Structure formats: structure tokens, C-alpha cells
Amino acid sequence: MHALVERLYPLCRSITGDGVRATLDIVGEYVPLRVHEVPTGTQVLDWTVPQEWNIRDAYVADASGRRVVDFAASSLHVLGYSVPVSATMPLAELRPHLHTLPDHPSWVPYRTSYYKPEWGFCLAQETLDALPDGEYEVRIDSTLADGHLTYAEHVVPGQVPDEVIVSCHVCHPSLANDNLAGVAVAVFLARALAERTPYYTYRFIFAPGTIGAITWLARNAEQVERVRHGLVLACAGDPGHLTYKQSRRGDAEIDRVLRHVLAASERPHRITEFTPYGYDERQYCSPGFDLGVGSLSRTPYAGYPEYHTSADNPDFVSPQAMADTLAVCREAFALLDRNRRYVNLSPYGEPQLGRRGLYDSLGGRSDAQQAQMAMLWVLSLSDGEHSLLDVTERSGLPFDTVADAAGALHGAGLLKA
């Protein structure tokens, strides 16, 4: 995962353009993708697909021709979606177009101007402080023209057509945690799910933030009805503890599953309430769709000083943190896939488990008593209303023990799904 982050890091991404395509080309080497191109001007819900932005070069050069700010050194050096510029101007005229972080003088900020024609450069405050007065050559070799918005999907087929969506954004330039770590975790989660046949069908969405998710929703109105659960992955590789932001509903099954998995794992973590600000969970959870989609991150957006700066580089994210995020995703989806509601087919009194060989099956197990209690709890609460997670929380038994008991009872003809 970390190697994938390092490989994607130098690419200049935005909400449209060749940087997104190059990113998806690389992701497509790991998992097969279906890539979609949506033309400029397409109406998507209340939005319109914008013009496509591409950039080839950009710099600020002093009187000697030395590039004091150079896009070739980092894609963060140019204001995202800058219109083309070719001019010579004094530093006083240039200054309003220069963006810095005075509190972190060695860092370069990430800034954009997607929907307002503008141009600019981002640089370290210490670089700006060292610039003498004089004339500077300013060049941004970019294009804003009718084109396309690009996004991609990867589907892991399941036993049922009901879907779980996993969404991450692919629009940020050289920012490792926000959100290349999320992309990398999503890729390896998809590969892990493909090693088995999951119960649900899992749809991975790699799209530009906000406008990409809105475009996907606009183009998949009928398919949205099949979405049962969802998770947005972002900021998945920093050293902070895991944070799960609940869906707008707050009691969606994905919310309960993540709360349970994080608590049962005894990992340090935080559960936060939904707010209509953040990443694309706010699009999926908008009241017209109201999908059960939460967001998993480590330190949430804007919660760490390196956020949207050049300090969010591959050294800031760690293989260990990404592996931990991936492990929680795998645990959560394994639980989600097994969390059924059953009906007890012998609900009048306790069925005789011994003559069905269910007690014998426990012989020699170190957790035989726990497994026996799990069977009794499952039989007691299998009324078509309670899920196995309900049984787990009511009984205090481990979910896997409860799910194994339900499987044994179902195999013995005592339960129906």
C-alpha cells in the first residue's frame, strides 16, 4: 500500500484532467476498473460538470531566469485550476497571487479555485521572504476547455445483488494521507474481498471529491436502490487513532457494525456524529438519498497540521497505519456479510439439540460452554426481527461465536434466513 502511495504521489490530480486518468491507469494495474467519462456541461443533480483542466508547466522565474517557484518540483506549487498566464510583473503585483503558510514557513499549502477563474502559486513562506524586489517572469501553461470528468468503479461480485459501496476521492495532487492512503486501502480491500465470495456485492468508487460523488449519484439513481451500506475512506494512513464518522441516520447497520468492531478490538478510537461537512459521505447521506454511509479515517480532515500542505507526504503516512485501517475494514465487512436475521423454526419450547448432534459437535472445544450459550441465545432471539449483531450485543458473546452457532442451527434445520 505504501509503495502505491509513493507511486501516485507525484501526479498532478484535480477534479478533472489527465492526472485523474493517469491515477486510474495505475490503480487499474491492481484491480480491474470500469472508467467513465462524463462530458463538460452535463447536468448532474444541481451541479454541472465543469470544463476540464490540464497543466503542462508553470513557474515563477527571477531576472536571471532561475525558477524560484517550479511546478516541476511539486504539483502543489500551482493553484488548482489556474487559468493560463504568460507575463512579466514586479513582485508587488505578483504578491496577491502567492499563497503561503506563515505559521509553517517551510511548508507549501494546497489551494484551488475550481469554479472561479483565477491563477496563482503556492510556496513556502521562507521562499517568499527571500525574494528581492524586481521583475519576475510568470508562466502557467494550462488549458481550461470542454472535456470530461473521469471516475472509475470496481465491482466485487457477491452472493446477492444488494450492494455495499466503498468510496474514495482521487482529485487531490501531491497529498499522501488526503487521500492517496484512502485509495491504497480501498485497492487492497477490494483485492482481499475478491479472495472469497462475499455475501454482498461490493462496489468501489474512485471519483473526484464532491462533484464526482454527485455525478455518480446522478448517473445511478436506479442502482442506488440496491445500496444497503457504504463507507467513505479518507485520511487512512496518518499516525492518529481511528475515527468513525456515523451516517446521517446514526443507527444504520454500518454504524452499528463499525462501533462494535472498534470497541471489540480494543483499539483506541473515536466515534463522531454526522455533520453535513467533510468528505463524500455528505453526498451519499443527503436527505433525498439518505444512504447508510459512514466515513472511516484516522485523524479527520483538518485535524492535523499537515493537512492540505506539502508536509502531507509519503513520510507522513506509515505502512502500519494503513495496515491497521485495512484490518478494521476487513473485520467490519466480514461481520456485515454474516449479520443475518433468522427465524426459529422450532419456537415452542427449547428444541432438543442433542439428538441433532449439536452438542456432540462441541466436544473438545475449549469454548464449548460459550458455543452452547450462543446456540441458546440465537434460538431465543431468532424471531425475524433481531440480527446476529443484536444477539451479540444482548448476550455479550463474541460475534464469530454467535455467527458460528447460527450456521450450525441453520444447517440442522432449526433456523431459516
Sequence and secondary structure as in RCSB ss.txt:
>XXXX:A:sequence
MHALVERLYPLCRSITGDGVRATLDIVGEYVPLRVHEVPTGTQVLDWTVPQEWNIRDAYVADASGRRVVDFAASS
LHVLGYSVPVSATMPLAELRPHLHTLPDHPSWVPYRTSYYKPEWGFCLAQETLDALPDGEYEVRIDSTLADGHLT
YAEHVVPGQVPDEVIVSCHVCHPSLANDNLAGVAVAVFLARALAERTPYYTYRFIFAPGTIGAITWLARNAEQVE
RVRHGLVLACAGDPGHLTYKQSRRGDAEIDRVLRHVLAASERPHRITEFTPYGYDERQYCSPGFDLGVGSLSRTP
YAGYPEYHTSADNPDFVSPQAMADTLAVCREAFALLDRNRRYVNLSPYGEPQLGRRGLYDSLGGRSDAQQAQMAM
LWVLSLSDGEHSLLDVTERSGLPFDTVADAAGALHGAGLLKA
>XXXX:A:secstr
 HHHHHHHTTS   SSSHHHHHHHHHHTTTS  EEEEEETT EETTEE   EEEEEEEEEE TTS EEEETTT G
GGB BT   EEEEEEHHHHGGGEE  TTSTT  B  B SSS    EE  HHHHHT  SSEEEEEEEEEEES EEE
EEEEEE  SSS EEEEEEE   SS IIIIIIHHHHHHHHHHHHTTS  SSEEEEEEE TTHHHHHHHHHTTTGGG
GEEEEEEE S SSSS EEEE  SSSS HHHHHHHHHHHHHT  EEEE   S SSTHHHHTSTTT   EEEEESS 
TT STTTTBTTSSTTTS HHHHHHHHHHHHHHHHHHHH  EEEES  SS   SGGGTTTGGGTT TTHHHHHHHH
HHHHHHTEEEEEHHHHHHHH   HHHHHHHHHHHHHTTSEE 
